[in-house]
Amino acid sequence: MQMLSIENELKENSYPGRGIIIGKSANGRYAVTAYFIMGRSENSRNRIFVEDGTGIRTQAFDPSKLSDPSLIIYAPVRVLGNKTIVTNGDQTDTIYELMDKQQTFEQALTTREFEPDAPNYTPRISGIMHVENGTYDYAMSILKSNNGNGAACSRYTFSYENPVNGEGHFIHTYQCDGNPLPSFEGEPKLVSVPDDMEAFTDLLWNSLNEDNKVSLFVRYIDIQTGEYTSKIVNKNQ
């Protein structure tokens, strides 16, 4: 698989929607994840990321302008022991609760499907990072309609064992802008992951479409100790 430039992937796509990147820093020290949200409507753009314990949640920037919280207010990141869950919706809670009952990432997601926002049928994208005693692996998932058929759900899981230093994978909800919005297709894209969290955060934020970007979250987890550092960037400050 060809390694793509995450900068180009974002700059050349005005509306990838919501996106998850998971990988390993070039020096092999950090498990890395990033999650961003974008919006075209006032309701979608009226959001910020805020810290919530060891994770984050979305929140209305101006509560008076919040018209429908159903698909935009959720916890994108939660931590369950040595596992970090990253998703684009309230399936974060589903994964957390069912994995806490000894079910697997895949089993938890069989209880969910794409979002009920016809005609887009926005895919649910999810990731799970497992960091324990100096070892690290991760998986990503997408639940999407079958070519826009709201009666059929297609489920794909991609597992990455012994991730390669400097490599990550990028999955997002939409191929590009459109009406209806076309769902992401294919495997998660191979992208490079640097050592410097500040530089990576700046690269991602500055590459996202200025009009449509809303919020960005980046976390670097030390694979040996499990300690992490995070950064949040919100367009609404």
C-alpha positions in Angstrom: 0.0 0.0 0.0 1.3 3.4 -1.0 2.0 5.8 1.9 0.0 9.0 1.3 0.6 12.5 2.5 -2.0 13.3 5.2 -1.4 17.0 4.4 -2.4 16.4 0.8 -5.3 14.1 1.7 -6.8 16.8 3.9 -6.0 19.9 1.8 -7.4 18.3 -1.4 -10.7 17.3 0.2 -12.9 20.1 1.4 -15.2 17.7 3.3 -13.9 14.4 4.5 -16.4 14.8 7.4 -15.1 13.2 10.6 -11.8 11.4 10.6 -9.7 9.1 12.8 -5.9 8.5 12.5 -4.2 5.8 14.6 -0.6 4.7 14.3 2.8 4.7 15.9 5.4 7.5 16.1 8.5 7.3 14.0 10.8 6.7 17.0 8.5 3.8 18.1 7.9 5.4 21.5 4.3 6.5 21.1 0.9 5.1 20.3 -0.8 8.0 18.4 -4.4 8.9 17.6 -6.1 11.9 16.2 -9.8 12.7 15.7 -11.3 15.6 13.9 -14.8 16.8 13.2 -16.1 19.1 10.4 -19.5 20.7 9.8 -21.5 22.3 7.0 -24.6 23.3 9.0 -24.8 25.8 11.8 -25.7 23.0 14.2 -22.7 20.9 13.3 -20.3 23.9 13.4 -21.6 25.0 16.8 -19.4 22.6 18.7 -16.2 22.3 20.7 -14.2 19.4 22.2 -13.8 19.5 26.0 -11.9 17.1 28.3 -14.0 14.6 30.2 -11.9 12.6 32.6 -9.4 10.5 30.6 -11.4 11.1 27.4 -13.2 14.0 25.7 -16.7 14.9 24.7 -18.4 17.3 22.3 -20.3 20.3 23.7 -22.3 23.1 22.1 -20.2 26.3 21.9 -23.4 28.4 22.0 -26.2 26.3 23.8 -28.8 28.7 22.5 -28.1 27.7 18.9 -28.2 23.9 19.5 -31.1 22.6 17.4 -30.6 18.8 17.4 -28.1 17.2 19.8 -28.8 13.6 18.7 -25.9 12.9 16.3 -23.5 15.7 17.3 -23.2 15.5 21.1 -21.3 12.4 22.2 -18.0 11.2 23.8 -15.5 10.6 20.9 -12.8 9.3 23.2 -13.0 7.0 26.3 -10.4 5.0 28.1 -11.2 1.5 29.5 -8.1 0.2 31.4 -5.3 -0.2 28.8 -7.6 0.4 25.9 -8.4 3.8 24.3 -11.6 4.0 22.2 -12.0 6.6 19.5 -15.2 7.0 17.4 -17.3 9.4 15.6 -20.5 8.9 17.6 -22.2 7.4 20.7 -20.9 4.0 19.7 -18.0 4.9 21.9 -20.2 4.2 24.8 -21.4 0.9 23.3 -17.9 -0.3 22.8 -16.9 0.8 26.3 -19.8 -0.9 28.0 -19.7 -4.2 26.1 -15.9 -4.5 26.2 -16.2 -4.0 30.0 -18.5 -7.1 29.9 -15.7 -9.1 28.1 -17.1 -8.7 24.6 -14.7 -7.9 21.8 -14.5 -4.7 19.7 -16.1 -6.4 16.8 -18.9 -8.0 18.9 -19.8 -4.6 20.4 -20.1 -3.1 17.0 -22.5 -5.8 15.7 -25.1 -4.1 17.9 -24.8 -0.8 15.9 -25.0 0.3 12.3 -24.5 3.5 10.3 -26.2 6.8 11.4 -30.0 7.2 10.6 -29.4 10.4 8.7 -30.9 9.5 5.3 -29.9 10.1 2.5 -26.3 10.3 3.7 -26.4 7.3 6.0 -23.2 8.6 7.6 -20.8 5.7 8.4 -19.9 5.0 12.0 -16.1 4.9 12.2 -14.3 3.5 15.3 -10.9 2.7 16.6 -9.4 0.8 19.5 -5.9 1.1 20.8 -4.4 -1.5 23.2 -1.3 -0.5 25.0 0.1 -2.9 27.7 3.5 -3.6 29.1 5.4 -2.2 26.2 3.2 -3.8 23.5 0.8 -2.0 21.2 -1.8 -3.0 18.6 -4.9 -1.3 17.2 -8.0 -1.9 15.1 -10.3 0.3 13.1 -13.9 -0.3 11.9 -16.4 1.2 9.6 -20.2 0.5 9.5 -21.7 1.8 6.3 -24.7 1.5 4.1 -24.5 -0.8 1.1 -24.0 1.8 -1.6 -26.6 4.1 -0.1 -29.1 1.4 0.7 -30.5 2.2 4.1 -31.8 -1.3 4.6 -28.3 -3.0 4.3 -25.3 -2.5 6.6 -21.8 -3.4 5.5 -19.3 -4.0 8.3 -15.5 -3.9 8.0 -12.8 -4.3 10.6 -9.1 -3.8 10.1 -6.6 -5.0 12.7 -3.0 -3.9 12.9 -0.7 -6.0 15.1 2.9 -4.9 15.8 2.5 -1.5 14.1 5.5 -0.3 12.1 7.3 2.8 13.4 6.2 6.0 11.7 3.1 4.4 10.1 -0.6 5.1 10.8 -4.0 4.6 9.2 -6.6 7.2 8.3 -10.3 6.6 7.9 -13.0 9.2 7.4 -16.7 9.3 6.9 -17.1 10.8 3.5 -15.2 10.4 0.2 -15.7 14.1 -0.5 -18.3 16.8 -0.4 -21.6 16.1 -2.1 -25.4 15.8 -1.8 -25.9 13.1 -0.7 -22.5 12.7 0.9 -20.7 9.7 -0.6 -19.4 7.2 2.1 -15.7 6.4 2.5 -14.6 3.5 0.4 -11.8 0.9 0.7 -9.2 0.3 3.4 -8.0 2.9 5.9 -5.3 5.0 4.2 -1.6 4.5 5.1 -0.1 7.8 6.3 3.1 8.8 8.2 3.1 9.6 11.9 5.8 11.9 13.3 7.4 12.0 16.8 6.4 15.6 17.6 2.8 15.9 18.8 2.7 19.7 18.5 4.0 19.5 14.9 1.5 16.8 14.0 -1.4 18.8 15.6 -0.4 21.9 13.6 -0.1 19.9 10.4 -3.5 18.4 10.7 -5.3 21.5 11.8 -3.7 23.7 9.1 -4.5 21.1 6.4 -8.3 20.9 7.2 -10.6 23.1 5.2 -10.9 26.5 6.9 -14.6 26.9 6.4 -15.6 23.4 7.5 -13.2 22.4 10.2 -14.6 22.5 13.8 -12.4 20.6 16.3 -9.3 18.4 16.5 -8.0 16.1 19.2 -4.5 14.5 19.3 -3.1 12.1 21.9 0.4 10.5 22.2 0.5 7.5 24.6 3.9 6.3 25.9 3.9 2.6 25.0 6.2 1.7 27.9 4.5 3.6 30.7 0.9 4.2 29.4 1.2 7.8 30.2 -0.3 10.2 27.7 -0.3 13.8 26.5 -3.2 15.3 24.6 -4.1 18.4 22.7 -7.4 19.9 21.7 -7.9 22.6 19.1 -11.3 24.2 18.6 -12.2 26.7 15.9 -14.8 28.2 18.3 -12.7 29.6 21.2 
